[in-house]
Amino acid sequence: MFTSVLMIEKPLTAADVEFVTTLHGDEEISFVVLMQPRGDQADVLLRAIDDVALGELDEAVHEGDEPEGAQARPMAEKAMAVSLAALRQAGSEAVGRIVEDHPLDLLKSVVEETGADEVIVLTAPHYVEEFFHRDWASQARHKVGVPVLKLFSHSE
């Protein structure tokens, strides 16, 4: 069985699930999903700049209104439950963990513990972080020792 560690920051959409579960054709896939609660690693200003770059001005204005840190955890747990259920419904094995500290430290240990074959980072575009190679995928490529695939999540 092929094992993928899937890093996400919001619930998987139906399109996301179809995309990640069909990446390897008919091969059975087991997912370990890592969910980062909003605000634990991302800076509000960087998110607002990304929103402006994407033309989502309303989103930029309301970045500060979203729950952050510990207040975002219940939303992250719900997003995780929805995402795991969707992956399982698509026929994949799936377990998940909410990221408590730095996501890349947890990522490295999960890859080692599970013998993962790859890491998939599925996020919205983060132009500022990507430009400076500070996004999860860029950093993970130097840490985990397995292929790292960066995909942009779909919105519904």
Salt bridges, closest charged atoms under 4 A:
GLU9 OE2 - HIS126 NE2 2.97
ASP16 OD1 - HIS154 ND1 2.85
ASP50 OD2 - HIS126 ND1 3.24
GLU63 OE1 - ARG38 NH2 2.16
GLU63 OE1 - ARG47 NE 2.93
ASP65 OD2 - HIS62 ND1 2.82
GLU68 OE2 - ARG47 NH2 2.47
GLU77 OE2 - ARG73 NE 2.84
GLU100 OE2 - ARG73 NH1 2.44
ASP105 OD1 - LYS143 NZ 2.86
GLU113 OE1 - ARG97 NH1 3.66
GLU118 OE2 - HIS24 NE2 2.88
GLU129 OE1 - HIS126 ND1 3.70
GLU130 OE2 - LYS150 NZ 2.76
ASP135 OD2 - LYS150 NZ 2.97
